[in-house]
């Protein structure tokens, strides 16, 4: 019995002594490779097993405890950004208005150059040098303008007295018509209205002020006209190099896109100008033929007036055409005036629904609401000149913005491997 207890104690002691050795033997020996062979002393020991990453614990997002709701904070952030943009736009508009005597002539010269540049390009393809080609186109443009104004002046001078006589008779008929039913306005009251209108025009102070204002406006027009013609010469002759110089002002990485966007803008502007000229010719020719058929005096000058008015989209041709309606009213009577008005409306509808979409094309197509808003803003900001240049600016912004958005650099695709 004593011998058996001694054997059990020895075995327990041996098992206790072999425990740490067994644990060390179970772990991989860093001094031996996977096959059990000893590693060289210069070779670093193999890394041990990488423990698995701890399981990600997904905790519910903490509620937004900010005293101001997130919607209000987002609205505030957008509001101050929009205010900064509006202030920048207002500042640019104010500066442009202060420099209008310089900016408007330059813009007018740019529009004319966009319409005349294809003629210069054709002459250069035919073998002409840049200087003679630009000079011929510029002089030809001046001859057309001066010839048209001379023709209109001769027509007005030759028919002026007849128009005055017919206008007096027409005004008397209108007065009799207002005095009769259904209006039955007292003739004495009509005389008082006429006397007040005449007194306003005969007021010495008012006449002096109007004369001074007219003289100032005439000087501004002459200075602006001279600047526009001077700039037109250089735009026709040296427009490409001027644009190259402008492109160099951009950062080097943006010059290629800026040059391409400028080409698209110039193409759009030229197409708009040439299309508008064709539409204006249609309006002017149609109204002039109608006035000749109805024997309304000053048909040719009124047609020229409609031509220039058609450069203001939507309302220009109609507003200038109402002058023809008034001339027909005071010279030919109410019936002829109504016929002229109906013809003016028909011509305007044909122009808006057929000629403009067909001639101007999709490149410069702008929504009618945008055109109306642009004309209204341009008229308020820059009078007639602002109304004329508002739509081309909208067309340029639309075309260039679409081009830049379509050619925006996209990030390279991320490989799945």
C-alpha positions in Angstrom: 0.0 0.0 0.0 2.8 2.4 0.9 4.5 1.5 -2.4 1.4 2.2 -4.4 0.9 5.7 -2.8 4.6 6.5 -3.6 4.1 5.6 -7.3 1.0 7.9 -7.5 2.8 10.8 -6.0 5.7 10.4 -8.5 3.4 10.3 -11.5 1.5 13.4 -10.3 4.8 15.2 -9.8 6.0 14.2 -13.3 2.7 15.5 -14.8 3.0 18.8 -13.0 6.6 19.2 -14.3 5.6 18.3 -17.9 2.7 20.9 -18.2 4.7 24.1 -19.1 6.9 22.1 -21.4 3.8 20.8 -23.3 2.4 24.3 -23.7 5.7 25.5 -25.1 5.9 22.5 -27.4 2.3 23.2 -28.7 3.3 26.7 -29.8 5.1 27.0 -33.1 8.9 27.1 -32.7 10.1 30.4 -34.2 13.6 28.9 -34.7 12.2 26.1 -37.0 10.3 26.3 -40.3 7.0 24.6 -41.1 8.7 21.3 -41.8 10.6 21.3 -38.5 14.0 22.1 -40.0 16.1 24.7 -38.1 16.1 28.2 -39.5 19.2 30.0 -40.4 20.4 32.6 -37.9 20.2 35.5 -40.5 16.5 34.8 -41.4 13.9 36.7 -39.3 11.5 34.6 -37.4 8.1 33.9 -39.0 5.3 36.0 -37.7 2.8 34.5 -35.4 -0.9 33.9 -36.2 -2.9 37.1 -36.6 -5.7 37.3 -34.2 -9.1 37.9 -35.8 -10.5 41.5 -35.7 -12.9 42.2 -33.0 -16.5 42.2 -34.0 -17.8 45.6 -35.0 -20.3 46.8 -32.7 -23.1 48.9 -34.4 -24.5 51.4 -32.0 -27.6 53.3 -32.9 -26.8 56.9 -34.1 -27.1 59.4 -31.4 -30.1 61.8 -31.8 -29.4 65.4 -33.0 -29.6 67.4 -29.8 -28.8 70.8 -31.5 -31.2 73.5 -30.4 -31.8 74.6 -34.0 -33.4 72.0 -36.4 -31.2 70.7 -39.2 -33.5 72.0 -41.9 -33.2 75.5 -40.5 -29.4 75.2 -40.4 -29.2 74.0 -44.0 -31.5 76.8 -45.1 -29.3 79.4 -43.3 -26.2 78.0 -44.9 -27.7 78.2 -48.4 -29.1 81.6 -47.7 -25.8 83.3 -46.9 -24.3 81.7 -50.0 -27.1 82.9 -52.2 -26.8 86.4 -50.6 -23.1 86.5 -51.5 -23.8 85.4 -55.1 -26.6 88.0 -55.4 -24.3 90.7 -54.0 -21.6 89.8 -56.5 -24.1 89.9 -59.4 -25.5 93.2 -58.2 -21.9 94.6 -58.0 -21.1 93.5 -61.5 -24.4 95.0 -62.8 -23.7 98.3 -61.0 -20.2 98.5 -62.5 -21.5 97.6 -65.9 -24.1 100.4 -65.7 -21.5 102.9 -64.5 -19.4 102.0 -67.5 -22.3 101.6 -69.9 -20.8 104.2 -72.3 -17.9 101.8 -72.9 -19.5 98.4 -72.3 -22.5 98.8 -74.6 -20.5 99.9 -77.6 -18.1 97.0 -77.1 -20.9 94.6 -76.8 -22.6 96.0 -80.0 -19.3 95.7 -81.8 -18.9 92.1 -80.6 -22.4 91.2 -81.9 -21.8 92.8 -85.3 -18.4 91.1 -85.5 -20.1 87.7 -84.8 -22.5 88.3 -87.7 -19.9 89.7 -90.2 -17.0 87.3 -89.4 -18.2 84.6 -91.8 -17.9 87.0 -94.7 -14.3 87.8 -93.7 -13.6 84.1 -93.4 -15.0 83.4 -96.9 -12.9 86.2 -98.4 -9.8 84.7 -96.7 -10.6 81.3 -98.1 -10.8 82.9 -101.6 -7.2 84.1 -101.2 -7.6 87.6 -99.7 -5.3 88.8 -96.9 -6.7 89.5 -93.5 -6.5 93.3 -93.8 -8.2 93.7 -97.2 -10.9 91.2 -96.3 -11.7 92.9 -93.0 -11.7 96.3 -94.7 -14.1 95.2 -97.5 -16.6 93.7 -95.1 -16.4 96.8 -92.8 -16.9 99.3 -95.6 -19.6 97.2 -97.2 -21.5 97.2 -93.8 -21.2 101.0 -93.6 -22.5 101.4 -97.1 -25.5 99.2 -96.4 -26.4 101.1 -93.2 -25.8 104.6 -94.7 -27.7 103.7 -97.9 -30.7 102.4 -95.9 -30.8 105.5 -93.7 -30.6 107.7 -96.8 -33.4 105.8 -98.5 -35.6 106.1 -95.4 -34.8 109.8 -95.1 -35.8 110.5 -98.7 -39.0 108.6 -98.2 -39.9 110.5 -95.1 -39.0 113.9 -96.6 -41.1 113.2 -99.8 -44.2 112.1 -98.0 -44.0 114.2 -94.8 -46.4 117.0 -95.9 -48.9 114.5 -97.2 -48.8 112.6 -93.9 -49.3 115.8 -91.9 -52.4 116.7 -94.0 -53.8 113.2 -93.7 -53.0 113.2 -90.0 -55.0 116.4 -89.4 -58.0 114.9 -91.2 -57.6 111.6 -89.3 -57.4 113.3 -86.0 -60.5 115.3 -86.7 -62.3 112.0 -87.6 -61.1 110.5 -84.3 -62.4 113.5 -82.5 -65.8 113.2 -84.1 -65.8 109.5 -83.3 -65.1 110.1 -79.6 -67.7 112.8 -79.5 -70.4 110.5 -80.9 -71.9 107.3 -79.4 -71.0 105.2 -77.6 -68.4 107.5 -75.9 -70.3 110.8 -76.2 -67.4 112.8 -74.8 -68.1 116.5 -74.6 -66.2 118.5 -77.3 -65.3 121.2 -74.7 -63.7 118.5 -72.5 -61.7 117.2 -75.5 -60.5 120.8 -76.2 -59.3 121.1 -72.6 -57.3 117.8 -72.9 -55.8 119.0 -76.2 -54.9 122.4 -74.7 -53.2 120.8 -71.7 -51.1 118.5 -74.0 -50.1 121.5 -76.1 -49.2 123.6 -73.0 -46.9 120.8 -71.8 -45.0 120.9 -75.1 -45.0 124.7 -75.2 -43.6 125.1 -71.7 -40.3 126.9 -72.0 -38.6 125.3 -69.0 -39.7 121.8 -70.2 -38.6 122.5 -73.7 -35.2 123.7 -72.5 -34.8 120.7 -70.2 -35.8 118.3 -73.0 -33.4 120.0 -75.4 -30.5 119.7 -72.9 -31.3 116.1 -72.3 -31.6 115.4 -76.1 -28.2 117.1 -76.7 -26.6 115.0 -74.0 -28.1 111.8 -75.3 -27.0 112.7 -78.9 -23.4 113.2 -77.7 -23.4 109.9 -75.9 -24.8 108.1 -78.9 -22.1 109.6 -81.2 -19.3 108.7 -78.8 -20.7 105.2 -78.4 -21.1 104.8 -82.2 -17.5 105.9 -82.8 -16.2 103.5 -80.2 -18.3 100.6 -81.6 -17.1 101.1 -85.1 -13.5 101.4 -83.9 -13.8 98.2 -81.9 -15.6 96.4 -84.9 -12.5 97.0 -87.1 -10.2 95.3 -84.6 -12.7 92.5 -83.9 -12.9 91.7 -87.6 -9.1 92.1 -88.3 -7.6 90.7 -85.1 -10.3 88.9 -83.3 -8.5 85.5 -83.2 -5.4 87.0 -81.6 -7.4 89.0 -79.1 -9.2 85.8 -78.0 -5.8 83.9 -77.8 -4.6 86.7 -75.4 -7.7 86.3 -73.3 -7.2 82.5 -73.0 -3.7 83.0 -71.7 -5.2 84.8 -68.7 -6.6 81.4 -67.5 -4.6 78.9 -65.6 -2.6 76.5 -67.8 -4.7 73.5 -67.0 -8.0 75.3 -67.9 -6.8 77.0 -71.1 -7.9 74.1 -73.4 -11.4 74.0 -72.0 -11.6 77.8 -72.0 -10.6 78.0 -75.7 -13.1 75.3 -76.6 -15.9 77.0 -74.7 -15.0 80.3 -76.4 -15.3 78.6 -79.8 -18.8 77.2 -78.9 -19.9 80.6 -77.6 -18.7 82.4 -80.7 -20.5 79.9 -82.9 -23.7 80.3 -80.9 -23.4 84.1 -81.0 -22.9 84.2 -84.8 -25.8 81.8 -85.4 -28.1 83.9 -83.2 -27.2 87.2 -84.9 -27.6 85.8 -88.4 -30.8 84.1 -87.5 -32.2 87.3 -85.9 -31.3 89.3 -89.0 -33.3 86.8 -91.2 -36.3 86.9 -88.8 -36.2 90.7 -88.8 -36.1 90.8 -92.6 -39.1 88.6 -92.7 -41.0 90.9 -90.3 -40.0 94.0 -92.1 -40.7 92.7 -95.6 -44.1 91.3 -94.6 -45.3 94.5 -92.9 -43.9 96.7 -95.7 -45.8 94.7 -98.4 -49.0 94.9 -96.3 -48.7 98.7 -95.9 -48.0 99.2 -99.6 -51.1 97.1 -100.5 -53.3 99.2 -98.1 -51.7 102.4 -99.4 -50.5 103.5 -95.9 -48.0 106.3 -96.2 -44.4 105.9 -95.0 -44.6 102.2 -95.7 -40.8 101.9 -96.3 -39.7 103.8 -93.2 -42.2 101.9 -91.1 -40.8 98.6 -92.4 -37.3 99.7 -91.5 -38.5 100.6 -88.0 -40.0 97.1 -87.7 -36.7 95.6 -88.8 -34.7 97.2 -86.1 -37.4 96.5 -83.5 -37.3 92.8 -84.3 -33.9 92.6 -82.7 -35.8 92.7 -79.3 -37.3 89.3 -79.0 -41.0 88.7 -78.4 -42.2 92.3 -78.3 -39.9 94.4 -80.5 -41.5 93.8 -83.8 -45.0 94.2 -82.4 -44.3 97.4 -80.5 -42.7 99.1 -83.5 -45.5 97.7 -85.6 -48.0 99.6 -83.6 -46.5 102.8 -85.0 -47.7 101.6 -88.4 -51.1 100.9 -86.9 -51.3 104.5 -85.5 -50.2 106.0 -88.9 -52.8 103.9 -90.6 -55.4 105.1 -88.1 -54.8 108.8 -88.6 -54.3 108.6 -92.3 -56.6 105.8 -93.6 -59.2 105.4 -90.9 -60.2 102.8 -88.3 -60.9 100.0 -90.7 -57.5 100.1 -92.3 -55.9 100.4 -88.9 -57.7 97.2 -87.8 -56.5 95.4 -90.9 -52.9 96.4 -90.2 -53.2 95.3 -86.6 -54.5 91.9 -87.6 -51.8 91.5 -90.2 -49.2 92.5 -87.6 -50.5 89.8 -85.2 -50.4 87.2 -88.0 -46.9 88.0 -88.9 -45.8 87.9 -85.3 -47.3 84.5 -84.8 -45.7 83.1 -88.0 -42.3 84.5 -86.8 -42.6 83.1 -83.3 -43.9 79.6 -84.2 -42.2 78.9 -87.5 -39.3 81.1 -88.4 -37.5 81.5 -85.1 -37.4 77.7 -84.2 -36.5 76.8 -87.8 -33.8 79.5 -88.4 -32.2 79.8 -85.0 -32.0 76.1 -84.4 -31.5 74.1 -81.3 -28.2 75.6 -80.4 -29.6 78.9 -79.2 -33.0 77.7 -78.2 -34.1 79.2 -74.9 -37.4 78.7 -73.1 -39.9 81.5 -73.9 -40.2 82.3 -70.2 -36.5 82.8 -69.9 -36.6 85.0 -72.9 -39.4 87.1 -71.5 -37.6 87.5 -68.1 -34.3 88.3 -69.8 -36.0 91.0 -72.0 -37.7 92.5 -68.9 -34.5 92.6 -66.9 -32.5 93.9 -69.8 -35.0 96.7 -70.4 -35.0 97.7 -66.8 -31.2 97.6 -66.5 -30.2 99.0 -69.9 -33.2 100.3 -71.7 -33.4 99.3 -75.4 -29.7 98.2 -75.6 -30.2 96.0 -72.5 -33.3 94.4 -74.1 -31.3 93.7 -77.3 -28.3 92.1 -75.6 -30.2 90.2 -72.8 -31.2 87.2 -74.9 -27.8 86.7 -76.5 -26.2 86.7 -73.1 -28.8 84.1 -71.9 -28.1 82.0 -75.0 -24.4 82.1 -74.4 -24.7 81.2 -70.7 -27.0 78.3 -71.6 -24.7 76.9 -74.4 -21.4 77.4 -72.6 -22.8 75.9 -69.4 -24.1 72.9 -71.2 -20.8 72.4 -72.9 -18.7 72.6 -69.8 -21.1 70.3 -67.9 -20.9 67.7 -70.7 -17.1 67.8 -70.9 -16.4 67.8 -67.2 -13.5 65.6 -66.2 -14.8 62.4 -64.6 -12.8 60.5 -61.9 -11.2 57.3 -63.1 -13.2 54.1 -62.3 -12.1 52.2 -59.2 -10.9 48.7 -60.1 -12.6 45.9 -58.2 -9.5 43.7 -58.1 
